[in-house]
Amino acid sequence: MKKTKSKLCLIGFGLALATQINVAEANGNACGVPLLSHCPTPLDPKLPDVKNMLTWGPAERVIGFRNAYRSYAGDVFKHGTPTPLDKLTQDISSAHYEMDGKKYDINDYINRSDVTGLLVIKDGKIAFEYFGKGNNKTTLWTSRSVGKSVVSTLVGIALKEGKISSLDDKIVKYNPDLRRTAWEDVTVRSLLQHTSGVTWGEDYTNPKSDFAQLTQCEAGTDTYRCVKDLIINPKRVAYAEPGEIWSYSSGGAWMLGDVLERATGVPLSQYLQEKIWQPFGMADDGVWQSYEKGKHDVGAHGFNATLEDWGRFGLFVLKNGELPDGTKQLPDDWVKQARTWNQAKNSVSDAHPEGIYGFEWWNNSVPANAGNVSPKEGLGEKDTMWAAGIFGQAIAVNQKENLVIVQWSTWPVAKPSFSAQPLEASLMFNAIANTLKSN
């Protein structure tokens, strides 16, 4: 009798599991991604052509960015047991900033910066949450280069685990095929800092630039080979010693992701799932754009997740990689190192004399030479690190203020002048920090 009951229980369990799988697959198939636990919304029926990503209009950017997980091949990373985010009772509606004698509040900022999602987390609680253009809590928004900061954080985990033995290792240690190429003397550290000294054109307005060619590879077939041939090209040269000159490079970021996958033996999505997404308690599945499904994900961008899970990732960094059970995933000084701005040529300027770039995190503080603006203070440049992506994607993390701010946006140009939307973001985020401090 006991054996019969056990057998029936196993059959019942199997049927229940099969039902769960079928439901998940049915939900996922509605958006073309079967492994997702459920389909994000809105599920826009007509998607813009990804070949034209850099020249999409405003409406196309909204649809394209929240459907990138459907538009490209991708690897799903599964959520764990969700860590709840309680609400903070403080009101930030009085937060405002000034430019050229004019005063703007948070609603003005949302309109002026084409914000489609904004999240403020103070002391681990949500102080403000906004969704625009039809986005909602289930929407998976694409990161653009915010994904670089996720990869950087995963490099820190690999370093702590010993899978990367030193940031000063030459990357040929992990990929011997790079010998006798422009990349052979490049180190892991110089990839993190974008000081590889290897030529790369990041121009978003030139259809023949390296970055534009990268987007065309992504829109085509045999993507991994296409991108690899673009980046590891015999015609590509080293113009400086690693560490000497800062030059932003999505090609170098791809290379860092490739090195990390070779060091860990798993794609970025799987490493993220195992080391952060599940153990830290993200609430929803995400999708990482893949060049070879199950083998190679994009090191330069392509991370897609919900607004609150973007915020939880910011909290993971804010907490120095400490999990809810007390396990420390990152080296003790990793976050401080990541926001130590490098002093290479081009990183230091009159606007940012302390430097502008760390380990794939930005110093987006109000420029030292900015005039007729306020508040200039709030989130100090030594304490605040910005993950930033084209068209206005951002995660700002400040450990001193125990503050994380997340932004989704569709700026009118990929990389505007610092005196435009990036400056307004730094002013608005300062104002939010100051308002929360004074309440």
NORCOR-V748582 format. One record per pair of residues at least 12 apart in sequence whose ideal C-beta (glycine too) atoms are under 7 Angstrom apart, sorted by the first residue. I is the first residue (numbers start at 1). GAP is how many residues later the second one is. If there is no record, write none. Layout:
i=I gap=GAP
i=I gap=GAP
This chain:
i=24 gap=13
i=27 gap=12
i=30 gap=13
i=31 gap=12
i=31 gap=39
i=32 gap=38
i=33 gap=36
i=33 gap=37
i=33 gap=41
i=33 gap=43
i=33 gap=254
i=35 gap=41
i=36 gap=40
i=36 gap=249
i=37 gap=248
i=40 gap=98
i=40 gap=99
i=40 gap=100
i=41 gap=95
i=41 gap=97
i=41 gap=98
i=42 gap=92
i=44 gap=19
i=44 gap=23
i=47 gap=16
i=47 gap=17
i=47 gap=20
i=47 gap=23
i=47 gap=24
i=48 gap=12
i=48 gap=15
i=48 gap=16
i=50 gap=21
i=50 gap=22
i=50 gap=168
i=50 gap=169
i=51 gap=165
i=51 gap=168
i=53 gap=162
i=54 gap=150
i=54 gap=158
i=54 gap=161
i=54 gap=360
i=58 gap=56
i=58 gap=352
i=61 gap=330
i=61 gap=349
i=62 gap=54
i=62 gap=71
i=62 gap=348
i=65 gap=76
i=65 gap=77
i=65 gap=345
i=66 gap=69
i=66 gap=73
i=66 gap=74
i=66 gap=75
i=68 gap=74
i=68 gap=221
i=68 gap=236
i=69 gap=71
i=69 gap=218
i=69 gap=235
i=72 gap=146
i=72 gap=217
i=73 gap=217
i=73 gap=220
i=74 gap=213
i=74 gap=214
i=74 gap=215
i=74 gap=216
i=75 gap=192
i=75 gap=194
i=75 gap=212
i=75 gap=213
i=75 gap=215
i=75 gap=218
i=75 gap=219
i=75 gap=222
i=76 gap=209
i=76 gap=211
i=77 gap=192
i=77 gap=195
i=77 gap=196
i=77 gap=200
i=77 gap=208
i=77 gap=209
i=77 gap=211
i=78 gap=195
i=78 gap=200
i=78 gap=207
i=79 gap=198
i=79 gap=199
i=79 gap=203
i=79 gap=204
i=79 gap=205
i=79 gap=206
i=80 gap=197
i=80 gap=198
i=80 gap=199
i=80 gap=201
i=80 gap=202
i=81 gap=200
i=82 gap=199
i=82 gap=201
i=83 gap=197
i=83 gap=198
i=83 gap=229
i=83 gap=241
i=85 gap=36
i=85 gap=40
i=85 gap=41
i=85 gap=223
i=86 gap=39
i=87 gap=38
i=87 gap=39
i=88 gap=34
i=88 gap=35
i=88 gap=37
i=88 gap=38
i=88 gap=39
i=90 gap=37
i=90 gap=346
i=90 gap=349
i=91 gap=348
i=92 gap=14
i=92 gap=28
i=92 gap=35
i=92 gap=36
i=92 gap=340
i=92 gap=343
i=92 gap=344
i=93 gap=13
i=94 gap=341
i=95 gap=336
i=95 gap=337
i=95 gap=340
i=96 gap=335
i=97 gap=277
i=97 gap=278
i=97 gap=330
i=97 gap=331
i=97 gap=334
i=98 gap=275
i=98 gap=276
i=99 gap=274
i=99 gap=325
i=99 gap=328
i=100 gap=272
i=101 gap=271
i=109 gap=315
i=109 gap=319
i=110 gap=20
i=110 gap=22
i=112 gap=312
i=113 gap=279
i=113 gap=296
i=113 gap=298
i=113 gap=308
i=113 gap=311
i=113 gap=312
i=114 gap=278
i=114 gap=295
i=114 gap=296
i=114 gap=297
i=115 gap=17
i=115 gap=292
i=115 gap=293
i=115 gap=294
i=116 gap=16
i=116 gap=17
i=116 gap=19
i=116 gap=292
i=116 gap=293
i=116 gap=294
i=117 gap=13
i=117 gap=14
i=117 gap=15
i=117 gap=18
i=117 gap=24
i=117 gap=190
i=117 gap=291
i=118 gap=12
i=118 gap=289
i=119 gap=188
i=119 gap=189
i=119 gap=192
i=119 gap=287
i=120 gap=285
i=120 gap=312
i=121 gap=190
i=121 gap=193
i=121 gap=194
i=121 gap=283
i=122 gap=280
i=122 gap=281
i=122 gap=314
i=123 gap=279
i=124 gap=191
i=127 gap=309
i=137 gap=169
i=137 gap=171
i=138 gap=168
i=139 gap=167
i=140 gap=146
i=140 gap=147
i=140 gap=164
i=140 gap=165
i=140 gap=166
i=141 gap=163
i=141 gap=166
i=141 gap=267
i=142 gap=160
i=142 gap=162
i=143 gap=158
i=143 gap=159
i=143 gap=160
i=143 gap=161
i=143 gap=246
i=143 gap=250
i=144 gap=157
i=144 gap=245
i=144 gap=246
i=144 gap=247
i=144 gap=249
i=145 gap=155
i=145 gap=156
i=145 gap=243
i=145 gap=244
i=145 gap=245
i=146 gap=157
i=146 gap=241
i=146 gap=242
i=146 gap=243
i=146 gap=247
i=146 gap=248
i=146 gap=249
i=147 gap=153
i=147 gap=154
i=147 gap=155
i=147 gap=156
i=148 gap=105
i=148 gap=152
i=148 gap=212
i=149 gap=211
i=149 gap=212
i=149 gap=238
i=149 gap=246
i=150 gap=122
i=150 gap=153
i=150 gap=163
i=151 gap=102
i=151 gap=105
i=151 gap=106
i=151 gap=109
i=151 gap=117
i=151 gap=148
i=151 gap=209
i=152 gap=40
i=152 gap=186
i=152 gap=207
i=152 gap=208
i=152 gap=209
i=153 gap=164
i=154 gap=106
i=154 gap=114
i=154 gap=117
i=154 gap=118
i=154 gap=121
i=155 gap=37
i=155 gap=101
i=155 gap=105
i=156 gap=174
i=156 gap=175
i=156 gap=178
i=157 gap=118
i=157 gap=172
i=157 gap=173
i=158 gap=102
i=158 gap=105
i=158 gap=106
i=159 gap=172
i=160 gap=169
i=160 gap=170
i=160 gap=171
i=163 gap=100
i=163 gap=101
i=164 gap=24
i=164 gap=99
i=167 gap=20
i=167 gap=21
i=167 gap=22
i=167 gap=25
i=168 gap=19
i=168 gap=21
i=169 gap=18
i=169 gap=19
i=170 gap=15
i=170 gap=16
i=170 gap=17
i=171 gap=12
i=171 gap=15
i=171 gap=16
i=171 gap=17
i=171 gap=20
i=171 gap=84
i=171 gap=88
i=172 gap=12
i=174 gap=85
i=174 gap=88
i=174 gap=89
i=175 gap=83
i=175 gap=84
i=175 gap=87
i=178 gap=54
i=181 gap=51
i=182 gap=16
i=182 gap=54
i=182 gap=55
i=182 gap=56
i=183 gap=15
i=183 gap=49
i=183 gap=72
i=185 gap=53
i=185 gap=57
i=186 gap=12
i=186 gap=56
i=187 gap=55
i=188 gap=71
i=190 gap=52
i=190 gap=53
i=191 gap=61
i=191 gap=64
i=191 gap=65
i=192 gap=64
i=192 gap=167
i=192 gap=168
i=193 gap=53
i=193 gap=149
i=193 gap=164
i=193 gap=166
i=194 gap=52
i=194 gap=53
i=194 gap=54
i=194 gap=55
i=194 gap=58
i=194 gap=163
i=195 gap=47
i=195 gap=48
i=195 gap=49
i=195 gap=50
i=195 gap=51
i=195 gap=147
i=195 gap=149
i=196 gap=46
i=196 gap=53
i=196 gap=56
i=197 gap=41
i=197 gap=42
i=197 gap=43
i=197 gap=44
i=197 gap=45
i=197 gap=47
i=197 gap=48
i=198 gap=38
i=198 gap=40
i=198 gap=54
i=199 gap=37
i=199 gap=38
i=199 gap=40
i=200 gap=47
i=200 gap=49
i=200 gap=51
i=200 gap=52
i=202 gap=46
i=202 gap=47
i=202 gap=48
i=204 gap=186
i=204 gap=210
i=204 gap=211
i=210 gap=20
i=210 gap=41
i=211 gap=39
i=213 gap=17
i=214 gap=13
i=214 gap=16
i=214 gap=36
i=217 gap=13
i=223 gap=68
i=224 gap=67
i=224 gap=68
i=224 gap=72
i=227 gap=27
i=227 gap=64
i=231 gap=20
i=231 gap=23
i=231 gap=24
i=243 gap=101
i=244 gap=100
i=244 gap=101
i=245 gap=99
i=245 gap=100
i=245 gap=101
i=246 gap=96
i=246 gap=98
i=246 gap=99
i=246 gap=100
i=246 gap=101
i=246 gap=111
i=247 gap=99
i=250 gap=50
i=253 gap=46
i=253 gap=47
i=253 gap=107
i=254 gap=44
i=254 gap=45
i=254 gap=46
i=255 gap=44
i=256 gap=43
i=257 gap=40
i=257 gap=41
i=257 gap=42
i=258 gap=41
i=261 gap=35
i=267 gap=27
i=267 gap=28
i=267 gap=29
i=267 gap=30
i=268 gap=20
i=268 gap=29
i=268 gap=31
i=269 gap=19
i=269 gap=28
i=275 gap=54
i=276 gap=40
i=276 gap=53
i=279 gap=44
i=280 gap=32
i=280 gap=36
i=280 gap=43
i=281 gap=43
i=282 gap=27
i=282 gap=30
i=283 gap=25
i=283 gap=26
i=284 gap=22
i=284 gap=25
i=286 gap=17
i=286 gap=18
i=286 gap=19
i=286 gap=23
i=287 gap=17
i=288 gap=14
i=288 gap=15
i=289 gap=13
i=301 gap=88
i=307 gap=99
i=307 gap=101
i=310 gap=85
i=310 gap=96
i=311 gap=93
i=311 gap=95
i=313 gap=82
i=314 gap=81
i=314 gap=83
i=314 gap=90
i=314 gap=92
i=315 gap=89
i=317 gap=18
i=317 gap=80
i=318 gap=79
i=318 gap=81
i=318 gap=86
i=320 gap=15
i=321 gap=13
i=337 gap=22
i=338 gap=20
i=338 gap=21
i=338 gap=23
i=338 gap=47
i=339 gap=19
i=339 gap=22
i=339 gap=46
i=340 gap=18
i=341 gap=13
i=341 gap=14
i=341 gap=15
i=341 gap=16
i=341 gap=17
i=341 gap=22
i=342 gap=13
i=342 gap=15
i=342 gap=16
i=343 gap=12
i=350 gap=18
i=350 gap=19
i=351 gap=16
i=351 gap=17
i=351 gap=18
i=351 gap=67
i=352 gap=15
i=352 gap=16
i=353 gap=15
i=354 gap=27
i=358 gap=27
i=361 gap=24
i=361 gap=25
i=361 gap=26
i=362 gap=24
i=362 gap=26
i=363 gap=18
i=364 gap=22
i=364 gap=24
i=364 gap=58
i=364 gap=61
i=364 gap=62
i=365 gap=14
i=365 gap=16
i=365 gap=19
i=365 gap=61
i=366 gap=57
i=366 gap=60
i=366 gap=61
i=366 gap=64
i=367 gap=51
i=370 gap=53
i=373 gap=50
i=373 gap=54
i=375 gap=52
i=375 gap=55
i=375 gap=56
i=375 gap=59
i=377 gap=53
i=378 gap=52
i=378 gap=53
i=378 gap=55
i=378 gap=56
i=379 gap=17
i=379 gap=19
i=379 gap=22
i=379 gap=50
i=379 gap=51
i=379 gap=54
i=383 gap=15
i=383 gap=16
i=383 gap=17
i=384 gap=12
i=384 gap=14
i=385 gap=12
i=390 gap=24
i=390 gap=25
i=391 gap=18
i=391 gap=19
i=391 gap=20
i=391 gap=23
i=392 gap=15
i=392 gap=17
i=392 gap=18
i=392 gap=19
i=392 gap=29
i=393 gap=14
i=393 gap=15
i=393 gap=16
i=394 gap=13
i=394 gap=31
i=396 gap=33
i=398 gap=35
i=401 gap=32
i=401 gap=36
i=403 gap=30
i=405 gap=24
i=405 gap=27
i=407 gap=18
